[in-house]
Amino acid sequence: MPSNISDKPCSPTVLDLTHPLVSGGVPACHGHPRYSASPCLRLAAGEFANVHALTLGTHTGTHIDAPYHFFPDGVTVDRVDLALLTAAPAVVADLRGRTAQARIVWEDLASAAEEIRSRGARVLLLCTGWSRHWNTPEYSRHPFVDADAARRLRDLGVQVLGLDTMSPDKVTPDEECADVHRVVLGSGGVIVENLRGLEAIVERGWARTTVSLLPLSLAGCDGSPIRAVAWDGVE
């Protein structure tokens, strides 16, 4: 009798952790370019193909910060070690429920630290749930990471710190702190900001979360927009 079971392996569920880039719908820090996309060739106008012109910055939308972002002799984004960012084991810390501008301290990361040790992961993603405030005034009032906790994560071997917020540091209307940026980028690590959908990983209970967080090869640049994805992998 024919089997109803396919011989093909099941495709993994892949979660998109990237905010869509929509003209007029992407928040930007002061001094950064605003995202826009406009057609310069259109099939509807009888032209050969559809082609768009883009205006964006190295920190537009879901993006990666390379060490050069804060250090003049730091590694630029085109020279970041892609092995850290391709099919990489990742740990997700569930930090939902934190209030606006709450400090994330080492004790909040104790469970994640144990998983980092047991899996040998070098990627830590912080799920604060703050992506629900994307493109609203509340988005900049996100929880932030304590600098001492960042140093302890660095000493634990974390080289990629990702968040569903605009920064791992505290942001206020008067100033933007960069203590955590300097800890992570100063040790040769990278930071991924403006992730979304980390709640879905937590709720699925994946035991072997795996991510790809790949930047464009922008020669000599300090960062790049990325397409961030996650799946339950095999280790």
N, C-alpha and C positions, 0 to 999 in steps of 0.2 A: 504494500500500500504506500502511496506517496506520503512523505512526511510534510507536516504543516510548519516544521521548524526550518528556517532558512539556514544554509551553511555559511552565510555571510555574517561576520561579526556585527553586533549592534553598534551603530554610531553613537558616540558619547553626546550627552547634552552639553552644548556649548553656550555659556552665558555671555552676553555682550555687556561689558562694564563701562561702556563709553557713552558720554552724553552726545546726542546728535548735534551737529553744527548747523544752526539755523540763523539766517541773516536777521539781525536785530534781536536774537534770542540767546546770546551767549555773554555772560558777565565777563568783565575784564577789569583788571587792577588799574589804578590810576597810571596814566602814561603809556599803557599797553594799547596796541591797535585793536579796534573793534572788528569782529568777524563780519564779512559780507561775501556773497557769491552772486555774480551777475553774468548773464549770458553774453558772450562776445560773438559767437556763431550760433545760428539756430536753423534746424531743419525746417521749422514752420515758416521761416523767411526765405526758403529755397536755397539755403546754403548747404555745404557739403556734409556737415555733421553738427552735432550739439557740442559746444565747448564753453566752459565757464572760466571767468577770471576770478581769482580769490584774493581777498585781503585778510590776512591773519598774522598773528605773532607766534613766537616760539613757545608761548605759554597760553595759547588759545585752547579752550575747552579741556578735555581730558588730555593731560600732557605729562611729560617727564622733564625733570630738572637735572641737568648734568653738573658736575663739579664746577665747570667754568662759569656757571650762573653767578657764583659768589667768589670765585678764586681765579685771579688772572692767569695762574699757571695750572689751573685744573683741567681735567680731561673734557674735551668738547663732545657734543652729543654724537657726532659721527664716529667717535673713537670709544664710546662706551662698550664694555664687554657684553656682547649680545648673548653669551651663554647664561648670564644672570637673568635675562629677560625672555628667554625662549623655552617654552615647555618647562617652566621652573616650578618646583615644589613651593607652595605658599601656605602660610598660616593666616587665618582670619580671626581677629580678636573682636568679640561681640561687645561693643561699648555703647549700645543703644540705651536711651534713657538719660544720657548726660544732658544737662541744661546748657543754655547759651553761655559761651566762653568758660565752660567748665575745664579745669585742668585735669589732664589724664596723667596719672602718676604710675610709678612702677608697680605698686600693688594691684592696679587695675589690669596689668598685663601679665600677672603671675601665671595664669593658666596657659596663655599663649606662649609664654617663655618655656614652659615645660614641653609643649608640643614642638617648638622650634628645636629644642635640644634632642628630642626623641626622633624627629624626622630629619634633622640636619638641614632644615630649610634656611634659606638666606633672604626670603621675601616675607615681609609681614604687612598685611592689609588691615587697616583699622576701620571697622564698620561702626560708624556713629549714627547712621540713619539721616545724616544732615543733608544728603543729596535731595531730600524731599523739598528743601528750601531753594533749590537751584533757580537762579535768575530772579530772586526776590531780595529785598533789603536784609532779611534775616540770614541770608547765606553767609555773610561775612562775620556773623556772630557765633561761629562754630566752636565746638570744644577744641582744645589745643593740647599738644604734648609737652609735658614737663621736660626741660633740658636734661636733667639728671636721668630721667627715664630713657631719653634718646641715647645718652652715653652708655647706659647699661645694655641697651639693645645692640649698640655698636660692638660692645665688648662680647656680647653673646654670639656675634657673627652675622647679624642682620646687615645686609648691604643694599636692600631695596625696601624703602618705607613708602607704602601707598595708603591713601586716605580718600574718603568720600567727601572731602572738604576742600576749600581753596588753598589751604596751607596747613602744615603741621604746627605752625607758630600762631601765637595770638595776633589777631588783627583788630585794630580799633580805628575810629575815624581820625585820631590824632597821630598814630604811629603804627608801623608794622614791624613786629619783632622778627629777628632772623636767627635766634639762638639754635633752634633745632636744625635749620638749614645748614648752619655752619658746622654743627656736629656731624651730620650725615654726609654732606658734600665734602667737608674737610677731611674725612677719612676715606674718600674715594667712592663713597656710595652714591646712590641716586634716589630721588624722591618722585613719586607719581601722585599727582593731585587731580581733583575733580573726577574721581571714579563715581560710578553709580551702580546700584543693584547688588551691593555686597550682602544685603539682607537675604537675598535668594540663596547664596552659598550657605549662610548660617542656618537657614530654615531647612535646607536639604540635608544638612548634617554630613556633608562630604568629609571623608576621612583622609583623602589624598588630593586636596585641592591643588590644581596645577594652573599656571597662568602663562600667557604670553603678553608682553607689554612693549611692543616694538616701535621705536621712533623712526622717523625719516632720517636719511643720511644727509643732514644739513651741515656741510663742511664749515668748521670753525664756529658753530653756533652753540648757544648756552642751553638749549632745550628744544623740544619738538612735540607737536601734537602726536598722539598715538591712537591705535585701535587696541583696546584692552579686552581680552577674553579670558574665560576660566572654564575649566571642566574638572571632573573627578577622574584623576589619572591613576596610573599604576606605578608603584615604586618597588 
